[in-house]
């Protein structure tokens, strides 16, 4: 199915303004709330809760009740339509996939949700974009680097891209400079936040990455 530009679901204002997605993987979904709060205080408000964390979908409801519109909560590592439906029903505000599954993209579009399907090759990324992705997720981004995005923009100048997987804080500005609409960070941003680390350090890292992407974004 081809999706026209008119029916493609755009990224949220929060994401287009802040240009950062935090990817949260934890042993328990009950550990999410203080980490989300620390990220929020640092200016990172687009939060991806991954399905590799048990109870992630159920926790969406609790976190939406606690934080309201202060953050936007998405569900990631979605690989099939059952997971996509459950996430949407729980109140997820965007969906992220590690691979390109066209049925998931179509479901997200039908539900009015931004969707970011993963891919690495030009063929995979174009398939996701053609199917209606809000932006395609280059994954794992660390194996190709920002120069890869610059090359993709040659044949696909309108394709919107978010790099994910191994993107470090110091890499973020280079990806924005290359044309990424946002960057997705996991471990390099979260650090030891889920293993007893000082959450004020997480807030400072969030502020740092926001400062770097804001400075680069302002130059566009």
N, C-alpha and C positions, 0 to 999 in steps of 0.2 A: 504494500500500500504506500502510495506517495502522499506526503502531507504538504499542503501548500503553506506558504509563509504566513497566510492569514490564520490558519488553524494551529500552527506551531505554538506551544505554550512558552511564553517568555520567562526568563529568569526573574526572580523577585527583585524588587527595589533594594531589599537588604543586601542581596548578593552582588548586584551590579554596583552598589555603593561601596561595599567593604572589600569585595574581590577575594575573600578568603573563606574556605570551607574547612572546618575542623572535623577530622575523622576519628570517632571514638570507638576503641575496642577495649573492652574491660572483661574481667572474669565474671562480674555480676552487674546486671543492669541497675541494681540499687546503688552502685557506686557513681552513677552518672551525675546526679544533681549538683554536688559541690564543684565538680569539674566544669560543668556547663556554666555555673555561676562565675567561676574564675575566668573563663573565656569571655563571658559577657562583659565583665568588668574591664577586660582588656580590649574590647571592641570587636571581638570575633563572635558574630551572632548567628551565622549559618552553621548548623551542627548536624553532622551525619552520624546516626547511630547504626552500627553494623549488625547484621543478623548473626554474625559469629559470636555475639554476646547473648547468652541465654536470657530470655525475657525482654529483649530489646523492644519488640512491638508493644507489649503491654506497658512498658515504661513510658512510651510516647504519651499516653493518656495522662499519666501522673505529672510528667514534665510540662505538658501543655497547660495543665491546671496551675502549676507552680509559677511558671515564667510568663504565661500569656503571650503577648505580642513582643516581648522583649528579645526573644530569640525565634529563629525559624528552625524547625526540627524536621529533618529528612531521615529516610531509612535507606541504608546501603547494603551491598552484597545481595541484592535482590536478583534471583536467577530464574524465577518462574512467575506465572500469573497469580498463583495462589498466594505467594508471599506478597506480591504487589497489591492484591486486593486487601489482604489483612492489614498491610501498612496504611493503605489509603483509608480503610474503615476506622483505624485507630487515630487518624488525624495527621498522618505524615504530610508535610507540606512540599516535599519533593522526593523523588526516587533516584537511586544511583545503582547501576549494575556494574559488575566486573567485566562482563562480556556483552556483546550485542545480541539481545533477544527481541526480535521485532514484535512479538506478541505483548511483551511487557511495555514496550514503547507505545504501542497502540492503546493499551489499557490506560496508561498514564495520560495520554492525550485525551482519551474519552472522559477521564475523570477530572480533567482540567489541571493536572499536576505537572510542574516542570520535571523533566526526566533527563538524566545524564548517563547514557550507556557507554560502557567501556570498550575500548579497542586499541590496537596498536598499529596495524598495517593501514595503508591508505584505503584498501578495500573495505576493511572492517569499519573504519571511521566514517567513510562515505555512506556505507549501508545504514549506519545508525542515524546519520544526519538526514538521509533521504527518507527514512522511516518516520521522522518527526521529532528527533531529539531537540531539546532546548539548547544543549551544547553537547559535544561528544567529549568523553573522558579519555585522554591519552594515558594508557596504563599498561605496564609500569613506566612512568615517565622518566625515571632516572636512567634507564638503559638507552635512551635516545637523546635527551637533553633539549634545551630550548631551540637549538638550531634546526631540529626536526620540524618544529612548528613553523618556523620561517619557510622551510621548504614546502610544507603542506599548503601554505597560503598561496603558492603559485597556481596550482591547478584548482584549488578550492578556496577562493578569496572570501566567500561569504560564510564558510563554515566556522562556527563558534566552538572554541576548544577550552577545556579545563584539564590541566595536567594533574595526575595523581599517582602516588606510589614512589616513595623515595625522594619527594621534593623537600628540600631543606629550607630553613628560614632564609639563609643567604642566597638561595637560588630563586626565591620568589620574584624578585624584581626583574631578573633576566627573562623569566617566563612571561611576565606582563609586558615587558619591552618587545618580546617576540610576537605579541598579539593575543595572548591568552586573555579570556574574559575574567578569569579568576584562577586561583591556585588552591589545590586541595592538599592539606598537610595532616599527617598522622603523628607517628613517633617523634619526628624532629620538633614538632610543636608541643606535643603532650609530655614528652620526657618521662619523668617518674611520677606524674600526677596520680596514676592509679596504683602506685606502690608505696604510698606514704610520703611522697615528696611535698615540699612546701608549695601550696597553691598560689601564693603570692608570686613565686617564680614563674608559674604558668601564666599568670596575668601579665607579667613583664614580657614574656616571650610573645604573647598575643599582641601586646602593644608594639613590640618591635616589628613583627611581620606586617602589622597594619601600617606602620610608619613607612616601611620599605615599599609596599605596594601602592600606598597613597602617593608617595613621591613620584614613583614611576608612572602611575596612572595620570597624574596631573600634567605630565609632560606630553601626553598624547594630543 
